[in-house]
Amino acid sequence: MSDGRGGRFRRLRRWILFAGVLLGILVLVAGGLAIYAARALSRFERVEARRSTVLYAAPPVLRSGVHVGALDLAGILSRQGYRETRNAGAPGQFSRSESAWEINVAGAARVTLAVSGGRIVQLRQGDTTVQSVALPPELLASAGADMGENIRPVRLPDVPQVLRNAVLVTEDARFYEHGGLDPRGILRALWTNVRKGRVAEGGSTITQQLVKSRLLNPERTLARKVNEALLSTALEWRYTKDQILEAYLNEIYLGQSGGSAIRGVGAASRAYFGKEVHQLTLPEAALLAGMIRGPNNYSPAVNPERARERRDVVLSRMRDLGKISEADHRRARKEPVRARTSPANGLMAPYFIDYVRAEIERNADIGLADLHGVRVYTTLDPVLQRLAEAAVVKGMDRLETLRPRLRRKTPEERLQVAMIVLDTATGQVRALVGGRDYRASQFNRAVLARRQPGSAFKPFVYLAALTPRKDATLFTAASLIEDAPITVMVDGKPWTPKNYDDRYEGPVTVRRALEGSLNTATVRVAQAVGLPVVIETARSLGVEVDLRPVPALTLGVFEITPLALARAYVPLANGGLAPAGGVVEAVADEGGRALWSASGEARPVIGAPEAYLITSLLEGVVNTGTGASARAAGVPGAVAGKTGTTNEGRDAWFVGYSSNLLALVWVGFDDGTPAGLSGSEGALPIWSEFMRQALDIYPGGAFPEPAGITHAKVDVTTGRLATAFCPLVATEVFLAGTEPPPCEEHGGATEQIERWWDKVRGWFRR
């Protein structure tokens, strides 16, 4: 009897031990799965934080003188979600006439613009007259997208209901009813596929699709399916349905735009329809929803007819599930597919955006690791960016049309271009083009290409010469220098520079030497001033590349990036200040609280009178020198600039500025193949096309003249102050106290006797 009880006790003990071990294993497995799910959710949250961190353009600023048509104010407001009405009676509406605009800003006073001839003449905010009004900025892209990805994050409230419904009925009609897995959907898909003998329908929910795209690899294994089910359940536990749907709408792959993958409905609506997501119509929404299942098969860019058939299937399903009426269904089916057959790179300013992302990661203060779904406000002006891109396209096509020898067969070999536009006051980048076609090449030439500046370096040589220094040769704009062949010994070897066209003008003024970009005259100036002084001057303006004290330096025989060269010109344009510059203005959280802002400091690097004097010489370049074709192209107002050309026309440059904008253009082949283009032939037409329109929108005004500047009439043949008898007279600009003595070569007998007598009296007084 005792043995029986003992046996039962031992068996019970074994069962208890087994149950304990099993429970322990289950606890360990559950704990492991929980840790795995937690880590996966953490990774999901990091990606979501990066993707939801968005880049914005600089806010459009309205002020007197701005041309509302050239600014495309109506387009800016429409992209912001404003609707044009007759009287702008509700927030988010605007109205316009020939003489006035009304903008009803949500949460702010109504903005009224008085307009004459298309230009703003007065601004009122509410009942108050104001100098300027800043509108909300345009969304550019996600800060967390990978290179080559086009993502424009959207908030779920901004997604029209027709698009939400189209996606749900197509991909997961029971999305708001299941917990991440939909057994009914799986069984329905299985039965449909068995009946049709092929995979005609998928059983994955939207949550599962999001997990597959964001967290798992694409391999088809049982283990991956188990992971997918586990993580989908965890995702549903962690996030609301609306949060999951928003993440899905920003994640889905919707085709290719050249070198960029189109991700999310925000990017797709721009790429295929050229509009914001809130502007999509029912047929457009159905077309995008239909593409999710097979982006390349149903892309209107690949097969418009197949895309239409798929769209109509989605429309029919929306009708069958009661999401649209029969009348809406019929109307939508009649609509043709108006999507672009070649999807545009909906990413505005892709080279600029890549540069911003790189700068954010490089700057520890605003690194992406510290950003979680916040707003990054950049310095980009969308209006100037569009003008720059259009000018580049037009200018490069023109070059290849006029010079067929420049055409190449492959995109990799094509003649290339870079363009940068800076604000002269802040040094901030307002527009940037890093190449002809981002889809063909993502290499950002504006920021990364190192090229020889050629004659575009000469203003720094003349700045060194015109800046007074103790015990140094004093030059003025009227000083005469010899433009004639010259040979200089370099390391025991002769170096003989030549002028661009191998022509020489003899004695010329400093102004003429810079206006005509005369090489031999410039070398003589540099030799007189001293190469170390030239290098010191360039360094003060921010030229930080390796500069060797050799005579060829004066002709720009060294390498520099276009962005660095443009920044070195900024102090010439703004009165001698080197501002902080940059591409990020501020960072704020979703509530608008400032997290980081750029430094607005600017340090003086050269004197304001010296900057004005060089600007005056560079105005002459545009008016009568190597940049004179800019005037013929219609560039208005006060502008200054310098052409740049290197040996055999490998690099063609133009750097020019008004009082408010500085633009640089470079043209050449990536591999350094001679293009045979001068700066005035290759770069200046592009600069002129841009600047003509930019200054029409944002007039610059005259360059302000600082204290310490004087004007005097000089004899251009002697470089001295003109008398009544000098034959060739021009008004020249001088630093106060550097004016030359009077001319002694021209005049009558009386003036000659008076000058002789003055000399005699001076001799006796010694």
Beta strands, then each sheet from edge to edge (+ up, - down):
strand 1: 54-56
strand 2: 61-63
strand 3: 83-84
strand 4: 93-96
strand 5: 100-104
strand 6: 111-116
strand 7: 119-125
strand 8: 128-130
strand 9: 132-134
strand 10: 139-142
strand 11: 149-151
strand 12: 253-257
strand 13: 260-263
strand 14: 375-378
strand 15: 416-423
strand 16: 429-433
strand 17: 480-483
strand 18: 488-490
strand 19: 493-495
strand 20: 506-509
strand 21: 577-579
strand 22: 584-588
strand 23: 594-597
strand 24: 602-604
strand 25: 640-645
strand 26: 652-657
strand 27: 661-668
strand 28: 709-715
strand 29: 720-721
strand 30: 729-735
sheet 1: 10+ 1- 14- 22+ 23-
sheet 2: 2+ 9-
sheet 3: 3+ 4+ 5- 6+ 7- 8+
sheet 4: 11+ 13+ 12-
sheet 5: 16+ 15- 27+ 26- 25+
sheet 6: 17+ 20-
sheet 7: 18+ 19-
sheet 8: 21+ 24-
sheet 9: 29+ 28- 30+
end
